[in-house]
């Protein structure tokens, strides 16, 4: 690490650590920003190995004004935190992509959800009829015959025409 003409040598700080620089901690986190007397001081960012970051205005090693950002870009806001509040459990990327909260109704990523023919399953790329073991696309054109493994998987995991959905509970 080079700071104001000084160097970091093998775990021992040599010379003054002042100015702008970067420092990799033993945990893999990396600090980039201003230093004064060997401490974080001024504007700086701590980048964590997970992809999260902690941007702050530091005063002698103590963060005075800070923003924490998760790896997906979501910034934590202690006062106005509305993410995963018990009524809306969507991931941040789902919110950004326009996914609706459950029950409004968001049964699939199709808008509006496809109406499944009687006795069939929605298997993601079309409808599956377990009687004929045929998968057709959403326009009812033949896609494939399901083998035993796919048949069992669809019956076990896919949405069927007779599923009962739950009601959306608005915030009190």
C-alpha positions as CSV (number, residue, x, y, z in Angstrom):
1,X,0.0,0.0,0.0
2,X,1.4,3.4,-0.9
3,X,0.3,6.4,1.1
4,X,1.9,9.8,0.8
5,X,5.1,8.2,-0.3
6,X,5.2,5.6,2.5
7,X,4.7,1.9,2.3
8,X,3.0,-0.9,4.2
9,X,5.5,-3.6,4.8
10,X,4.6,-7.1,6.0
11,X,2.1,-6.2,8.7
12,X,4.1,-3.4,10.1
13,X,3.2,0.2,9.4
14,X,6.3,2.2,8.4
15,X,6.2,6.0,8.2
16,X,3.1,8.1,8.4
17,X,-0.2,6.8,6.9
18,X,-1.8,10.0,5.6
19,X,-3.6,10.9,2.4
20,X,-5.6,8.8,0.1
21,X,-4.9,5.1,-0.3
22,X,-6.2,1.6,-0.1
23,X,-5.7,-1.1,2.5
24,X,-6.7,-4.8,2.4
25,X,-7.6,-6.2,5.8
26,X,-6.8,-9.8,6.7
27,X,-10.6,-10.6,6.4
28,X,-10.4,-9.7,2.6
29,X,-12.3,-6.4,3.1
30,X,-10.7,-3.5,1.4
31,X,-10.7,0.1,2.4
32,X,-10.3,2.9,-0.2
33,X,-10.2,6.4,1.0
34,X,-8.6,9.1,3.2
35,X,-6.4,8.2,6.1
36,X,-4.9,10.3,8.9
37,X,-2.4,9.1,11.4
38,X,-3.1,5.5,10.4
39,X,-6.9,5.7,10.8
40,X,-9.8,6.0,8.4
41,X,-10.4,9.7,8.3
42,X,-12.4,11.7,5.8
43,X,-14.4,10.1,2.9
44,X,-13.8,6.4,2.4
45,X,-15.4,3.1,1.4
46,X,-15.0,-0.3,3.0
47,X,-15.7,-3.0,0.4
48,X,-16.5,-6.5,1.8
49,X,-15.6,-9.8,0.0
50,X,-19.4,-10.5,-0.3
51,X,-19.8,-7.5,-2.6
52,X,-21.4,-5.3,0.0
53,X,-20.0,-1.8,0.7
54,X,-19.9,0.6,3.5
55,X,-19.4,4.2,2.4
56,X,-18.8,6.7,5.2
57,X,-17.4,10.0,6.3
58,X,-14.9,8.9,9.0
59,X,-13.6,10.8,12.0
60,X,-10.4,9.3,13.4
61,X,-11.6,5.7,12.7
62,X,-15.3,6.2,13.6
63,X,-18.0,6.4,10.9
64,X,-20.1,9.5,11.4
65,X,-22.2,9.5,8.3
66,X,-22.6,6.1,6.5
67,X,-24.5,4.2,3.9
68,X,-24.4,0.4,3.8
69,X,-25.2,-1.2,0.3
70,X,-25.9,-4.8,-0.2
71,X,-24.2,-6.6,-3.2
72,X,-27.4,-6.2,-5.3
73,X,-27.4,-2.4,-4.9
74,X,-30.0,-2.2,-2.2
75,X,-29.0,0.6,0.3
76,X,-29.9,0.2,3.9
77,X,-31.9,3.1,5.4
78,X,-32.5,2.7,9.2
79,X,-35.3,5.3,9.2
80,X,-37.2,4.5,6.0
81,X,-36.5,0.8,5.7
82,X,-39.5,-0.8,3.8
83,X,-37.8,-3.9,2.5
84,X,-39.0,-7.3,3.8
85,X,-41.4,-5.6,6.3
86,X,-43.6,-8.6,6.9
87,X,-46.2,-7.6,4.3
88,X,-44.0,-7.5,1.2
89,X,-41.4,-10.3,1.2
90,X,-40.0,-9.7,-2.3
91,X,-36.2,-9.6,-2.9
92,X,-34.8,-6.2,-4.0
93,X,-34.1,-7.5,-7.5
94,X,-37.7,-8.7,-7.8
95,X,-38.9,-5.2,-6.8
96,X,-36.6,-3.6,-9.4
97,X,-37.8,-6.1,-12.0
98,X,-41.5,-5.2,-11.4
99,X,-42.5,-8.4,-9.6
100,X,-45.7,-7.9,-7.7
101,X,-46.1,-8.9,-4.0
102,X,-47.9,-12.2,-3.4
103,X,-51.6,-12.3,-3.6
104,X,-52.1,-9.2,-5.9
105,X,-52.1,-11.9,-7.6
106,X,-48.5,-13.0,-8.4
107,X,-48.7,-16.7,-9.1
108,X,-46.1,-16.7,-11.8
109,X,-43.8,-14.3,-13.6
110,X,-46.4,-14.0,-16.4
111,X,-48.6,-10.9,-16.3
112,X,-51.4,-11.8,-16.2
113,X,-51.0,-15.4,-15.1
114,X,-52.0,-18.0,-17.7
115,X,-55.3,-19.8,-17.1
116,X,-54.4,-23.5,-16.9
117,X,-56.7,-25.9,-18.8
118,X,-58.8,-28.2,-16.6
119,X,-56.7,-31.2,-15.3
120,X,-53.4,-29.7,-16.5
121,X,-50.2,-28.2,-14.9
122,X,-48.3,-25.0,-15.8
123,X,-44.7,-26.3,-16.2
124,X,-43.0,-23.1,-17.0
125,X,-42.8,-23.3,-20.8
126,X,-46.3,-24.5,-21.3
127,X,-49.1,-26.7,-20.1
128,X,-48.7,-30.4,-19.1
129,X,-51.5,-32.9,-19.3
130,X,-50.7,-35.9,-17.1
131,X,-53.3,-38.1,-18.9
132,X,-51.6,-37.7,-22.3
133,X,-48.1,-36.9,-20.9
134,X,-47.8,-34.1,-23.5
135,X,-46.4,-30.6,-22.9
136,X,-47.8,-27.9,-25.2
137,X,-46.8,-24.2,-25.3
138,X,-49.1,-21.5,-24.1
139,X,-50.7,-21.3,-27.6
140,X,-51.4,-25.1,-27.3
141,X,-48.7,-26.2,-29.9
142,X,-46.9,-29.5,-29.2
143,X,-43.6,-29.2,-27.4
144,X,-42.6,-32.7,-26.2
145,X,-43.7,-35.9,-24.6
146,X,-42.7,-36.0,-20.9
147,X,-40.6,-38.9,-19.7
148,X,-41.1,-40.5,-16.2
149,X,-38.7,-38.1,-14.4
150,X,-40.3,-34.9,-15.9
151,X,-43.8,-36.3,-15.2
152,X,-43.0,-36.9,-11.5
153,X,-41.3,-33.5,-11.2
154,X,-44.3,-31.6,-12.7
155,X,-46.8,-33.4,-10.5
156,X,-44.7,-32.6,-7.4
157,X,-43.7,-29.0,-8.1
158,X,-45.9,-27.2,-10.7
159,X,-49.0,-25.1,-10.3
160,X,-52.1,-27.0,-11.3
161,X,-55.5,-25.7,-12.6
162,X,-57.2,-26.5,-9.3
163,X,-54.8,-24.7,-7.0
164,X,-56.4,-22.5,-4.3
165,X,-54.7,-19.1,-3.9
166,X,-54.6,-17.1,-0.7
167,X,-56.1,-13.7,-0.3
168,X,-53.8,-10.6,-0.2
169,X,-53.7,-9.1,3.3
170,X,-53.3,-5.3,3.0
171,X,-51.3,-3.4,5.6
172,X,-53.3,-2.4,8.7
